[in-house]
């Protein structure tokens, strides 16, 4: 079935404790992003963290998807996810993941 907002809240509160392994943080963050952005696993698996493809603003994140099952013309699309504040905010969780994983956001 489909997850509910309460289940997403429980997921974050149960798994994202201090010292959580990076893989756990990644899985939980992806679940929250999928819920907030109505994304499929296939969409999530193609997200790149480069600055020109993943923009984080004070009020939202914009994720560029190269391809999607719903992109009939293969143009790619931008998915916008709002910043809602608090410990369950998908944008804040994304920022925390990028920081914890020390991801390189600028191509070499």
C-alpha positions, 0 to 999 in steps of 0.5 A, spaced: 500 500 500 501 507 499 505 510 505 501 515 510 504 521 513 504 518 519 508 512 517 513 517 514 514 521 520 515 514 524 520 512 519 524 518 520 523 518 528 525 511 528 531 510 524 534 517 524 538 517 530 545 520 532 550 516 529 546 512 524 549 509 518 550 513 512 546 507 508 540 508 513 540 515 512 540 514 505 534 509 505 530 514 509 531 520 505 530 517 499 523 514 502 521 521 504 523 524 497 519 519 494 513 520 498 514 528 498 515 528 490 511 522 488 517 519 485 518 512 483 525 508 485 527 508 478 527 516 479 531 516 485 536 511 482 537 516 477 538 523 481 545 526 481 548 531 486 551 535 482 550 543 483 547 544 476 542 538 477 540 538 484 538 545 486 537 547 494 534 553 496 531 556 502 524 554 500 525 548 496 529 543 492 529 542 485 531 535 482 533 534 475 531 527 472 534 525 466 528 520 465 522 518 468 517 513 466 512 519 465 517 523 461 514 521 454 518 526 450 525 524 454 526 531 455 527 530 462 524 534 468 525 538 474 521 535 480 520 541 486 520 539 493 518 544 498 521 545 505 516 544 510 521 545 516 522 541 522 525 534 523 521 531 517 523 536 512 525 532 505 529 538 503 533 538 510 534 531 510 537 531 503 542 537 506 543 532 512 545 526 507 549 530 503 553 533 509 554 526 512 556 523 506 561 528 504 558 528 497 562 532 491 557 536 488 562 539 483 564 535 477 571 534 477 
